[in-house]
């Protein structure tokens, strides 16, 4: 089985997103860096290494949404439903669930990860859709009528 291992993080200097291999280096003030994808460990010193904000690091979950967008830890997935003729969208952040050992969505009312459901169980055959992330759209997740 082959799967793509990627990480995403916001650059320290300008806040732009970078995707690549994660390098952790405790000898620098910014311990987390993204390098060119696919470099061998011995070649990483020759590749481009970008300092990133550690709190924005998220791992690719191995799935894409209905638009072909790669889904990362910290992305919001849309949960669409209709009630009394009004469509609502709930933003559910993607998290790693250590107890269930899988990628999940935080479905807790408090938005604190106290209750989560595996992505496959929650969405089933529904097409996934990324609608932002917890860093660019930091408002608490939840429903809002559209």
JOLIN-V446138 format. One record per helix or strand of 2 or more residues. SS is the DSSP state (H for helix, E for strand). FROM is the first residue (numbers start at 1). TO is the last residue. If there is no record, write none. Layout:
BEGIN
ss:SS from:FROM to:TO
ss:SS from:FROM to:TO
END
This chain:
BEGIN
ss:E from:7 to:11
ss:E from:17 to:24
ss:E from:32 to:35
ss:H from:41 to:43
ss:E from:49 to:52
ss:H from:54 to:56
ss:E from:58 to:64
ss:E from:70 to:72
ss:E from:75 to:83
ss:E from:86 to:97
ss:E from:102 to:106
ss:E from:116 to:118
ss:H from:119 to:123
ss:E from:130 to:133
ss:E from:143 to:145
END
